[in-house]
Amino acid sequence: MSDRLPIEDAIPPLRDALARHGRAVLVAPPGAGKTTRVPLALMDQIAGRILMLEPRRLAARAAAERMAATLGEDPGQRVGYRIRGESVPGSRIEVVTEGILTRMIQSDPSLEGIGCVIFDEFHERSLNADLGLALVWEARGALREDLALLVMSATLEAEPVAALLDDAPILRSDGRAFPVETRWLDRPLPGGARLVDDAARLIARAEQDTRKTGGSILAFLPGEGEIRRVMAQLSGLDCEVLPLYGALDARAQRAALAPPGDRRRIVLATSIAETSLTIPGVRVVVDAGRARRARFDPGSGMSRLVTERVSRAEADQRRGRAGRVGPGICYRMWAQAEEGALPAFAPPEIAVADLAGLALELAAWGADPGDLAFLTPPPVGAMTEARNLLRDLQALDDHGRITDHGRALARLPLHPRIGHMLLRAGREAADLAALLSDRDPLRGAPVDLSLRLQAIRDPKAFAQRHPWEANRGALQRLRDEARRLRRTAPEAEGLSVGAMAALAYPDRIGLRRKGDDPRYVLSGGKGAVMASEDPLASQRLIVALDLDGDQREAKIRLAAPVDEADLRAIHAQRIDAVRFCEWSRREGRVMAREQERLGALVLSDRIWADAPAEDIARAAFEGLRLNGLPWTRAAARLRARIALLEALGPVDDDSLLADGTWLLPWLGQVRSLSDLRALDLSESLKARIGWAGQQMLDQQVPAHFVTPLGRKVPIDYDHETPSIELRLQELFGVVRHPVVGGRPLRISLLSPGGKPVQVTTDLPGFWASSYADVRKDMRGRYPRHPWPEDPTQADPTMRAKPRGT
């Protein structure tokens, strides 16, 4: 087989495209050789260094070592690399991880000395790759028109990327691949199946099936934990079983990438082996069908790795690894019928990740997301949440501009939460910063953060005192990271673990609610609960560093106790002194309180003894809005009168409760629901319409009807038509019907015995018609009372004739 790589045919047109346009998109499948061949092929054309971005540290180091070996050199001469915690400079080509590029361009936007930037494996759509491309593209347009830009990908729709880069030329390489047979499970795995056990069985079966054909086996597993457990189950096979994952030490990584020896080799790898890494001799692939990805975890407030089903694109890439050196076989740990349910592509990280780091970088760059060329724009809601967090961390000011503290945070290779804690708490926070940036090394232990710190600082003593098993590899990784962070941290006054945690999580400080159950309200406003048997369950104040993400009441998975004195010291500017008067629906009264609040937490609470009457009145008015206006008979009658005059405005309940100004002067002494119910609204209604309104009301809609005898009869306004009741004889001589508010009164005419004899709204009509019949009937019943033939000419009277007349 020729040593010529498939990518060679694409290099001449690629060189031409970069010479003509200064930008290009190259699509080539895994194994084509783009990662290690293209930068070398451009060295004599590019003036300045070539910077190539790899999304993974292991791939960055491996690519640099492979290119250096091709040149017959060791890394550090013409080819170098720079990853987190490790740097080997190169004079012509430097392979870096994406976060390194962000640091470089933020400190030197013109990328002085760089002639070409290559984005490798762009199809992985990491957040830093999207950001890096956006920043480099803007810098190229504003400062460096001569800067060449190349985006390389294995499985990517090239057209959108090309369009983003102002219609960059697209070049393709078909690569070289041998046929690969795909073998699926006969039926889907049952619910509750154990991935590690099933994967180990499938790998052992693949080894047995392909023993005669030979070749190395590459098995894809989600992460380090699964790899180590599967390794233990495969220990009985007569094979060399090697792990391969990002956190593995460099020596072990190189062993997995070296040519195999006499024994058959099984490499257990994460998705890091999907594309840019070359693993020699692979003829068989076993795909467990899972990938671990970064997802924003509302429970921790940061991005966390979660295990998900692979996409079809990822499965195809994994399958292709079996056809690099000859015909191969791919075993898939799912049934063929399940294939259609797999997503076509994994979502871009920018769409699902925590955007706090992105928001900080954009603020440092002085741009909004809409100002830059993002292939996938960051979600608006997630960006808003990220900016709010940065304000809490004092990285942004109230106008959204980056602060000096924010610039210092942007220079740290840490999440802004953790960076803020490290800068404020100093070197003592290094262990905690490392711990919070990684996965929990103590699964199943109580939530107390201090247990994890003990395991990091003194693992032997921890193992002697506690029954929980710690992940040794994870602890060593945490210690190494803490050592590196300690060198970058400033000197600072020592703080307690709880205080340091509260610096990183100002929105996760929890105050225990009253009651037996360990339920907490968090400073950010959400609720959380701790297992009642946990040793921290009795703590009044905690910092909840990890939650299960439940939106109603999240379960606390990691926490640290914190003293109120520490909170007051580190968050003094965030503690607000609040005085308030409000109506308590539960208590049914005005609550006047003086409180100290840290977000949603009430640190102190006492009665506001000298609360102003105006504040009490406003709170009482809210009570009226909740419970309704109390209408006494007198107040209801007054309201009915006012309602008849449009000039005095509406007096329905909704209108009266829309603005409480008219009522506030009468509420200053109200404290309880019983006080509200005892209110007489008459005087306040009069004040609402004013003196002129009262005069109009008395003239047009009087409270009483004055009879010809001078007697005041109350007018009843409770019904649709105002009405009065009085004896018929008292209206003798009245020839015009009484009117109020432009409407005739409804008059109930009573007999001398007080019984209704007629109801009328037309008194002259009654005199002229019905009166004669009433007179005929009433004369016999009440002979001593006057019943004149013409009532319009008679004098009104309330008296009866003397006896005998």
C-alpha positions in Angstrom: 0.0 0.0 0.0 1.4 3.4 -0.9 2.4 5.8 1.9 0.9 8.6 -0.1 -2.0 10.1 1.9 -5.4 10.9 0.3 -5.1 14.6 1.3 -2.1 15.1 -1.1 -4.4 15.5 -4.1 -6.2 18.4 -2.3 -3.1 20.3 -1.3 -2.3 22.0 -4.6 -5.8 23.5 -5.0 -5.7 24.4 -1.3 -2.5 26.3 -1.7 -3.9 28.1 -4.7 -7.1 29.0 -2.8 -5.2 30.4 0.1 -2.8 32.4 -2.2 -5.8 33.8 -4.1 -8.4 34.4 -1.4 -6.6 34.1 1.9 -9.3 31.7 3.3 -10.7 28.3 2.5 -12.8 25.4 3.9 -11.4 21.9 3.6 -13.6 18.9 4.0 -11.8 15.5 4.3 -12.8 12.4 6.1 -10.9 10.9 9.1 -7.7 9.2 8.0 -7.2 11.5 4.9 -4.1 13.0 6.6 -5.3 16.6 6.9 -4.3 17.2 10.5 -0.6 16.2 10.1 0.0 16.9 6.4 -1.7 20.2 5.6 0.3 22.5 8.1 3.6 21.0 6.8 2.5 21.5 3.2 1.9 25.2 3.9 5.1 26.0 5.7 7.0 27.2 2.6 4.0 29.3 1.5 3.0 31.1 4.7 5.0 34.0 5.9 5.0 33.7 9.7 4.0 30.9 12.0 1.1 28.6 11.4 -1.3 28.3 14.3 -3.4 25.1 14.2 -6.3 24.7 16.7 -7.3 21.3 18.0 -10.3 20.9 20.2 -8.6 18.3 22.5 -5.3 18.4 24.4 -4.4 14.8 23.5 -4.9 15.4 19.8 -2.9 18.6 19.9 0.1 16.9 21.5 -0.2 13.9 19.2 -0.5 16.0 16.1 2.6 18.1 17.0 4.6 15.0 17.7 3.6 13.3 14.5 4.5 16.4 12.4 7.8 16.8 14.1 8.6 13.1 13.5 7.7 13.6 9.8 10.4 16.3 9.7 12.8 14.1 11.6 12.7 16.4 14.6 11.5 16.4 18.2 8.8 18.8 19.2 10.2 22.2 20.1 12.1 22.9 16.9 10.0 23.8 13.9 6.8 22.2 15.3 5.6 22.8 18.9 2.4 22.7 20.9 0.7 24.6 23.7 -2.0 23.1 25.9 -3.2 23.8 29.4 -0.3 23.3 31.8 2.2 22.3 29.1 4.0 24.3 26.4 6.7 23.2 23.8 7.3 26.2 21.5 7.7 25.7 17.8 9.3 28.2 15.4 7.0 27.5 12.4 4.0 25.5 13.4 2.3 25.6 16.8 -0.6 23.3 17.7 -2.8 24.8 20.4 -6.1 24.0 22.1 -8.9 26.5 21.5 -8.8 28.2 24.8 -5.2 29.1 24.2 -6.1 30.9 20.9 -8.7 33.0 22.8 -6.0 34.1 25.3 -3.6 34.9 22.4 -6.0 37.0 20.4 -7.4 38.8 23.4 -3.9 39.9 24.4 -2.8 40.6 20.8 -5.8 41.1 18.4 -3.4 41.5 15.4 -1.8 38.1 16.1 1.6 39.5 15.3 3.9 36.9 13.8 1.1 34.5 12.8 0.6 34.0 9.1 -2.1 31.4 9.1 -4.7 30.1 11.5 -6.1 26.6 10.9 -9.2 25.4 12.7 -9.0 21.6 12.7 -11.9 19.3 13.4 -14.3 22.2 13.3 -17.2 19.8 12.9 -17.1 19.1 16.6 -18.5 22.7 17.0 -17.0 23.4 20.4 -17.8 26.7 22.0 -14.2 27.9 21.9 -13.9 27.0 18.2 -16.9 29.0 17.3 -15.7 32.0 19.4 -12.1 31.6 18.1 -13.3 31.7 14.5 -15.5 34.7 15.1 -12.7 36.6 16.8 -10.1 35.7 14.1 -12.4 36.6 11.3 -13.1 40.0 12.8 -9.4 40.6 13.5 -8.6 39.6 9.9 -11.1 42.1 8.6 -10.1 45.0 10.8 -6.3 44.5 11.4 -4.8 41.7 9.3 -6.1 41.3 5.8 -3.0 39.2 5.1 -3.9 36.6 7.7 -4.7 33.3 6.1 -7.6 31.4 7.5 -8.4 27.7 7.0 -11.3 25.7 8.4 -10.9 21.9 8.2 -13.5 19.3 9.1 -14.3 15.7 8.6 -18.1 15.7 8.6 -19.5 19.2 8.2 -21.9 21.0 5.9 -19.2 23.2 4.4 -21.5 25.7 2.7 -22.7 27.6 5.8 -19.1 27.9 7.0 -17.9 29.2 3.6 -20.8 31.7 3.5 -19.8 32.9 7.0 -16.3 33.5 5.6 -17.5 35.7 2.7 -17.9 32.8 0.3 -14.6 31.1 1.0 -13.6 28.4 -1.5 -14.6 24.9 -0.6 -12.1 22.0 -1.2 -12.9 18.3 -0.7 -10.8 15.2 -0.3 -12.5 11.8 -0.7 -9.9 10.2 1.6 -9.1 6.5 1.5 -11.2 3.8 3.2 -11.7 0.1 3.0 -15.1 -1.6 3.2 -16.4 -1.9 6.8 -19.0 -4.5 7.7 -21.5 -3.3 10.3 -22.9 -5.7 12.9 -25.8 -4.6 15.1 -27.4 -6.3 18.1 -30.2 -8.7 17.4 -32.6 -6.7 19.6 -32.5 -3.5 21.6 -30.9 -3.7 25.1 -33.6 -3.9 27.8 -34.3 -1.0 30.0 -31.9 -0.7 33.0 -29.1 -2.5 31.1 -25.6 -1.8 32.5 -23.5 -0.2 29.9 -20.2 -1.4 31.3 -21.3 -5.0 31.5 -22.8 -5.0 28.0 -19.8 -3.3 26.5 -17.4 -5.7 28.0 -19.4 -8.7 26.7 -19.6 -7.2 23.2 -15.8 -6.4 23.1 -15.0 -10.0 24.2 -17.3 -11.3 21.5 -15.7 -9.1 18.9 -12.3 -10.3 19.9 -13.3 -13.9 19.6 -15.1 -13.4 16.3 -12.1 -11.7 14.7 -9.3 -13.6 16.3 -8.3 -15.2 12.9 -8.4 -12.0 10.9 -6.5 -10.1 13.6 -5.9 -6.4 13.8 -6.3 -4.1 16.8 -9.7 -3.4 18.4 -10.8 0.1 19.1 -13.7 0.3 21.5 -15.5 3.6 22.1 -16.8 4.2 25.7 -18.2 7.4 27.3 -15.5 8.2 29.8 -12.7 7.3 32.1 -14.8 5.5 34.7 -16.4 3.2 32.1 -13.0 2.6 30.5 -11.4 1.5 33.8 -14.3 -0.8 34.7 -14.4 -2.4 31.3 -10.6 -2.9 31.6 -11.1 -4.8 34.8 -13.7 -7.1 33.1 -11.4 -7.8 30.2 -8.4 -8.7 32.3 -8.8 -12.4 31.5 -8.3 -12.0 27.7 -5.0 -12.8 26.1 -4.8 -9.2 24.8 -3.0 -6.0 25.6 -5.8 -3.7 26.9 -4.9 0.0 26.9 -6.9 3.1 27.9 -7.1 6.3 26.0 -8.8 9.5 27.3 -8.0 13.1 27.7 -7.0 13.1 31.4 -4.6 10.2 31.0 -1.0 11.0 31.6 1.1 11.6 28.4 3.2 8.4 28.8 0.0 6.2 28.8 -1.5 8.2 25.9 1.6 7.6 23.8 1.5 3.9 24.6 -2.0 3.6 23.1 -0.9 5.5 20.0 2.3 3.5 19.5 2.4 0.6 17.0 1.1 -2.7 18.6 3.5 -5.4 19.6 3.1 -9.2 19.3 0.0 -9.4 21.5 -3.3 -8.3 20.1 -4.3 -4.9 21.3 -7.6 -3.5 22.5 -7.7 0.2 23.0 -10.6 1.5 25.1 -11.1 5.2 24.1 -13.4 8.0 24.5 -14.7 10.0 21.6 -11.3 11.6 21.4 -10.3 8.8 19.1 -13.1 9.5 16.6 -11.1 11.8 14.2 -7.7 13.4 14.5 -5.8 10.7 16.4 -4.1 7.9 14.5 -4.3 4.6 16.3 -2.2 2.1 14.4 -3.5 -1.3 13.1 -7.2 -0.9 13.9 -9.3 -3.4 12.0 -12.3 -3.7 14.5 -14.4 -1.0 16.1 -16.8 -1.6 19.0 -19.1 1.3 19.5 -21.0 1.4 22.9 -23.1 4.2 21.3 -22.6 6.8 24.0 -20.7 10.1 24.1 -19.9 12.4 27.0 -20.5 16.1 26.2 -20.4 19.4 27.8 -23.9 20.6 28.8 -24.9 23.5 30.9 -26.1 22.0 34.2 -28.5 24.2 36.1 -27.7 22.1 39.2 -24.1 23.2 39.3 -24.3 26.5 37.5 -21.5 25.4 35.2 -21.0 23.2 32.2 -20.8 19.5 33.1 -20.1 16.4 31.1 -23.3 14.4 30.5 -23.6 11.0 28.8 -25.9 10.9 25.7 -26.6 8.7 22.7 -24.2 9.3 19.8 -25.3 11.1 16.7 -25.4 9.3 13.3 -22.4 11.4 12.2 -20.4 10.4 15.2 -21.3 6.7 14.7 -20.2 6.9 11.1 -16.9 8.5 12.1 -16.3 5.7 14.6 -17.2 3.1 12.1 -14.7 4.6 9.6 -11.9 3.9 12.0 -12.1 0.2 11.2 -11.4 0.8 7.5 -8.1 2.7 7.6 -5.6 -0.1 7.0 -7.8 -2.8 5.4 -11.3 -4.2 5.4 -12.8 -4.0 8.9 -15.8 -4.7 11.1 -17.8 -2.4 13.3 -19.9 -3.8 16.2 -22.6 -1.4 17.3 -24.2 -1.8 20.7 -27.7 -1.1 19.5 -30.2 -2.7 17.2 -30.4 -1.6 13.6 -34.0 -0.6 14.2 -32.8 2.0 16.7 -30.6 3.8 14.2 -33.2 6.1 12.9 -33.8 7.5 16.4 -30.3 8.7 16.6 -29.9 12.5 16.0 -28.2 13.4 12.7 -25.5 15.6 14.3 -24.6 16.5 17.9 -25.8 20.0 18.8 -23.2 22.7 18.7 -21.9 23.4 22.1 -22.8 27.1 21.9 -26.5 26.1 21.8 -26.4 24.0 25.0 -23.5 25.1 27.1 -23.0 27.6 30.0 -22.2 30.9 28.3 -20.6 32.8 31.2 -17.1 32.3 29.7 -18.3 33.4 26.3 -20.0 36.5 27.7 -16.8 37.4 29.5 -14.7 37.0 26.4 -17.1 39.1 24.3 -17.1 41.8 27.0 -13.3 41.8 27.0 -13.4 42.0 23.2 -15.9 44.9 23.4 -18.5 43.3 21.3 -22.0 41.9 21.4 -22.8 38.5 19.9 -24.6 40.2 17.0 -21.3 42.1 16.1 -19.4 38.9 15.3 -19.7 36.1 12.7 -21.1 33.1 14.7 -22.1 30.1 12.7 -24.7 29.5 15.4 -25.7 32.6 17.4 -25.7 32.2 21.1 -29.2 31.9 22.6 -30.4 35.2 23.9 -31.8 33.8 27.2 -28.6 32.0 28.0 -26.5 35.1 27.3 -28.7 37.2 29.5 -28.3 34.7 32.4 -24.6 34.6 31.8 -24.3 38.4 32.0 -26.3 38.5 35.2 -23.9 36.1 36.7 -20.9 38.2 35.6 -22.4 41.2 37.3 -22.8 39.2 40.5 -19.1 38.3 40.2 -18.2 42.0 39.6 -16.8 41.1 36.2 -19.2 43.5 34.5 -20.5 46.9 35.7 -24.2 47.9 35.7 -23.9 49.0 32.0 -22.5 45.6 30.9 -18.9 46.9 30.5 -16.0 44.7 31.6 -14.3 45.8 34.8 -10.6 45.5 35.8 -11.6 42.4 37.8 -13.4 41.0 34.8 -10.2 41.4 32.7 -8.2 39.6 35.3 -10.8 36.8 35.2 -10.6 36.6 31.4 -6.9 35.9 31.6 -7.5 32.8 33.8 -8.2 29.4 32.2 -11.1 28.9 34.6 -14.8 29.3 34.6 -15.6 32.9 35.8 -17.1 31.6 39.0 -14.0 29.7 39.9 -11.6 32.4 38.7 -13.4 35.0 40.9 -13.0 32.8 43.9 -9.3 32.2 43.2 -8.6 35.9 42.7 -10.5 36.9 45.9 -9.5 34.1 48.2 -5.9 33.5 46.9 -3.8 30.4 47.0 -5.7 28.8 49.7 -8.5 28.4 47.2 -6.5 26.4 44.7 -7.6 23.0 45.9 -11.2 24.0 45.9 -10.8 25.6 42.5 -9.5 22.4 41.0 -12.2 20.4 42.7 -15.0 22.6 41.5 -13.6 22.5 37.9 -13.7 18.7 37.7 -16.0 15.8 38.6 -16.8 14.7 42.1 -14.0 12.2 43.1 -16.2 10.8 46.0 -19.4 9.3 44.5 -21.9 8.3 47.2 -20.3 10.2 50.0 -22.2 12.8 52.1 -22.5 16.3 50.5 -19.9 17.9 52.7 -17.3 19.6 50.5 -14.6 19.3 53.1 -14.5 15.5 52.7 -13.3 16.0 49.1 -10.7 18.5 50.2 -9.4 16.0 52.8 -9.1 13.3 50.1 -7.1 15.7 47.9 -4.8 16.9 50.6 -4.2 13.7 52.6 -5.5 10.6 50.8 -3.9 8.1 53.2 -5.5 9.7 56.3 -8.8 10.1 54.5 -8.8 6.4 53.6 -8.1 5.4 57.2 -10.9 7.6 58.6 -13.7 7.3 56.1 -15.3 4.4 54.3 -15.8 6.0 50.9 -13.6 5.1 48.1 -12.0 7.9 46.2 -10.9 7.8 42.5 -7.1 7.8 42.7 -6.6 9.0 39.2 -9.1 11.8 39.7 -7.4 12.9 43.0 -4.0 13.0 41.4 -5.3 15.0 38.5 -6.9 17.4 41.0 -3.7 17.8 43.0 -1.7 18.5 39.8 -4.3 21.1 38.7 -4.3 22.7 42.2 -0.5 22.9 42.1 -0.7 24.8 38.8 -3.4 27.1 40.0 -1.6 27.9 43.2 1.3 29.4 41.1 -1.1 31.8 39.4 -3.1 32.8 42.4 -2.4 36.0 44.4 -1.6 36.2 48.1 -4.8 36.9 50.0 -6.1 36.7 53.5 -7.2 33.1 54.4 -10.9 32.4 54.2 -13.0 29.4 55.4 -14.0 26.8 52.8 -17.6 28.0 53.1 -16.6 31.6 52.5 -14.6 30.6 49.4 -17.5 28.6 48.1 -19.8 31.6 48.6 -17.5 33.7 46.5 -17.9 31.3 43.6 -21.6 30.8 44.1 -23.2 34.0 45.4 -26.5 32.7 44.0 -26.3 29.4 45.8 -26.1 30.5 49.4 -28.8 28.6 51.2 -30.8 29.5 54.4 -32.6 26.7 56.1 -36.4 27.1 56.2 -38.3 26.7 59.5 -39.4 23.1 60.1 -37.9 19.7 60.7 -37.0 18.9 57.1 -33.7 20.3 55.8 -35.2 22.5 53.1 -33.4 25.6 52.0 -34.1 28.8 50.1 -31.2 29.9 48.0 -30.0 33.4 47.5 -30.9 33.2 43.8 -34.5 32.5 44.7 -34.8 28.8 44.1 -35.5 26.0 46.6 -33.3 23.1 47.6 -33.5 20.1 49.8 -30.9 17.9 51.5 -31.2 14.3 52.6 -32.4 14.4 56.2 -29.7 11.9 57.3 -26.8 13.9 55.9 -24.4 15.4 58.5 -24.9 18.9 57.1 -28.7 18.7 57.3 -28.9 20.8 60.6 -26.8 23.7 59.2 -28.6 27.0 59.1 -26.5 28.4 56.3 -24.8 26.5 53.5 -23.5 27.0 50.0 -25.0 24.5 47.5 -22.3 23.8 44.9 -24.1 21.0 43.1 -27.8 20.4 42.6 -29.7 17.9 40.6 -31.4 20.6 38.5 -35.0 20.1 39.6 -36.7 23.4 38.9 -39.2 23.1 41.8 -36.9 21.9 44.6 -33.5 20.7 43.7 -31.7 18.0 45.6 -28.3 19.1 47.1 -25.4 16.9 45.9 -22.5 19.0 47.2 -22.4 21.7 49.8 -20.3 23.5 52.4 -21.5 25.1 55.7 -20.8 28.8 56.0 -20.9 31.3 58.9 -23.1 34.4 58.7 -20.1 36.5 59.8 -18.2 35.2 56.8 -21.1 36.1 54.5 -21.3 39.6 55.9 -17.6 40.0 55.4 -17.3 38.8 51.8 -20.7 39.9 50.5 -21.2 43.2 52.5 -22.0 45.1 49.3 -24.6 42.6 48.4 -26.5 42.7 51.7 -29.4 45.2 51.5 -31.1 46.8 54.4 -34.8 46.8 53.6 -37.7 48.4 55.3 -41.1 47.5 54.0 -44.8 47.6 54.8 -46.9 45.1 53.0 -50.2 43.3 53.4 -49.7 39.7 54.4 -52.4 37.5 52.9 -51.5 34.6 55.2 -51.5 36.7 58.4 -54.4 38.9 57.3 -52.7 42.1 58.5 -50.2 44.8 57.7 -46.6 43.6 58.2 -44.1 46.4 58.9 -40.6 44.9 59.0 -36.9 45.9 58.9 -34.8 43.2 57.2 -31.3 42.5 56.0 -31.3 40.6 52.8 -28.7 38.7 50.7 -30.6 38.1 47.5 -33.6 36.1 48.5 -32.3 35.3 52.0 -33.5 37.2 55.0 -30.5 37.3 57.4 -32.3 39.4 60.0 -35.9 40.4 60.5 -37.5 42.6 63.1 -40.6 44.8 63.5 -40.5 48.3 62.0 -41.8 50.0 65.0 -42.0 53.6 63.7 -43.2 52.8 60.2 -44.8 56.0 58.6 -48.6 56.1 58.4 -48.3 56.6 54.6 -46.6 53.2 54.2 -49.1 51.5 56.5 -51.9 53.1 54.5 -50.5 51.8 51.2 -50.1 48.3 52.6 -53.7 48.4 54.0 -55.0 49.5 50.6 -53.4 46.3 49.1 -55.4 44.4 51.7 -58.5 46.1 50.4 -57.6 45.0 46.9 -57.3 41.5 48.0 -60.4 41.4 50.3 -62.7 43.9 48.6 -64.2 47.2 49.8 -66.4 47.1 52.9 -69.7 48.7 52.1 -71.8 49.9 55.0 -75.4 50.8 54.3 -74.7 54.5 54.5 -71.6 54.2 52.3 -73.4 52.1 49.7 -76.2 54.7 49.5 -73.8 57.5 49.0 -72.0 55.5 46.3 -75.3 54.9 44.6 -76.1 58.6 44.6 -72.6 59.5 43.1 -73.1 56.8 40.4 -76.1 58.8 39.1 -73.9 61.8 38.2 -71.4 60.9 35.4 -69.5 64.2 36.1 -68.3 62.8 39.4 -66.6 59.8 37.8 -67.0 56.0 38.1 -67.5 54.5 41.5 -67.5 50.8 40.8 -65.1 48.7 42.8 -62.6 48.2 40.1 -62.3 52.0 39.4 -62.1 52.8 43.2 -59.4 50.2 43.7 -57.3 51.3 40.7 -55.9 54.2 42.6 -56.0 54.4 46.3 -55.1 58.0 46.7 -58.7 58.9 47.8 -58.6 56.4 50.6 -55.1 56.5 52.0 -55.7 59.3 54.5 -58.2 57.1 56.3 -56.0 54.0 56.4 -53.0 55.1 58.5 -54.3 53.4 61.6 -55.5 50.2 59.9 -53.6 47.1 60.9 -55.7 44.0 60.5 -58.5 42.5 58.4 -61.0 43.3 61.1 -59.9 47.0 60.9 -60.6 47.0 57.2 -64.0 45.4 57.6 -64.9 48.1 60.2 -64.2 51.0 57.7 -66.9 53.4 56.8 -66.1 54.7 53.4 -68.6 57.6 53.5 -66.2 60.4 54.5 -63.5 59.2 52.1 -66.0 59.1 49.2 -67.1 62.6 50.0 -63.4 63.7 50.0 -62.9 62.0 46.7 -65.6 64.1 44.9 -64.6 67.3 46.8 -66.7 70.2 48.1 -68.0 71.2 44.7 -69.0 67.6 43.9 -70.9 67.4 47.2 -72.8 70.5 46.4 -73.7 69.1 43.0 -74.7 65.9 44.6 -76.9 67.5 47.2 -78.6 69.6 44.6 -79.1 67.0 41.9 -79.1 63.7 43.8 -80.2 64.6 47.3 -80.1 62.2 50.2 -83.7 63.1 51.2 -86.9 64.2 49.6 -88.5 67.1 51.4 -92.2 66.8 51.6 -94.6 69.7 51.3 -94.9 69.5 55.1 -91.1 70.0 55.4 -90.4 66.4 56.5 -87.2 64.8 55.2 -87.8 61.3 53.7 -84.7 59.3 52.9 -84.3 58.4 49.3 -83.5 54.8 48.7 -80.7 54.5 46.1 -80.2 50.8 46.6 -82.3 49.8 43.5 -82.1 50.8 39.9 -84.6 53.6 40.3 -84.3 55.9 43.4 -87.4 55.6 45.5 -89.2 56.9 48.6 -92.2 55.8 50.7 -94.7 58.2 52.3 -98.4 58.6 53.0 -100.5 59.5 50.1 -102.1 62.5 52.0 -98.7 64.1 52.5 -98.5 64.7 48.8 -101.8 66.5 48.4 -101.4 69.6 46.3 -98.2 68.3 44.5 -98.8 68.6 40.8 -95.2 68.0 39.5 -93.5 64.6 40.0 -90.3 64.8 42.0 -87.0 64.2 40.1 -83.4 63.3 41.3 -80.4 63.1 39.0 -82.6 63.8 36.0 -84.8 60.7 36.8 -88.3 60.6 38.3 -88.5 59.2 41.8 -90.2 55.9 42.3 -92.9 56.8 44.9 -94.6 54.1 47.0 -97.8 55.8 48.2 -98.9 54.4 51.6 -102.3 54.2 53.2 -102.8 55.8 56.7 -102.0 52.3 58.0 -98.6 52.3 56.3 -99.5 49.8 53.6 -98.6 50.4 49.9 -101.6 51.4 47.9 -99.9 52.5 44.7 -96.4 52.8 43.2 -95.9 55.5 40.6 -93.3 57.5 38.7 -96.0 59.9 37.4 -97.9 61.6 40.3 -100.0 63.9 38.1 -101.1 60.9 36.1 -102.0 59.1 39.3 -104.1 62.0 40.6 -105.9 62.1 37.2 -106.6 58.4 36.9 -106.0 55.8 39.6 -106.7 58.1 42.6 -110.4 57.9 42.2 -110.4 54.1 42.6 -108.0 54.4 45.5 -110.2 57.0 47.2 -113.3 54.9 46.8 -111.6 51.9 48.4 -109.8 53.8 51.1 -112.6 56.1 52.4 -114.4 53.1 53.9 -111.3 51.8 55.6 -110.0 55.1 56.8 -113.0 57.4 57.2 -111.2 59.7 59.6 -108.6 60.7 57.0 -109.2 63.2 54.3 -109.9 61.8 50.8 -110.8 64.9 48.7 -112.2 64.6 45.3 -109.5 66.8 43.8 -106.2 66.1 45.6 -104.3 68.6 43.6 -106.3 71.4 45.4 -106.1 69.9 48.9 -103.6 70.8 51.5 -101.1 68.1 52.5 -101.6 66.6 55.9 -100.4 63.8 58.2 -103.4 64.2 60.6 -106.7 62.5 60.9 -110.0 64.3 61.5 -111.0 64.6 65.2 -113.4 62.0 66.4 -117.0 62.9 65.8 -116.3 65.1 62.8 
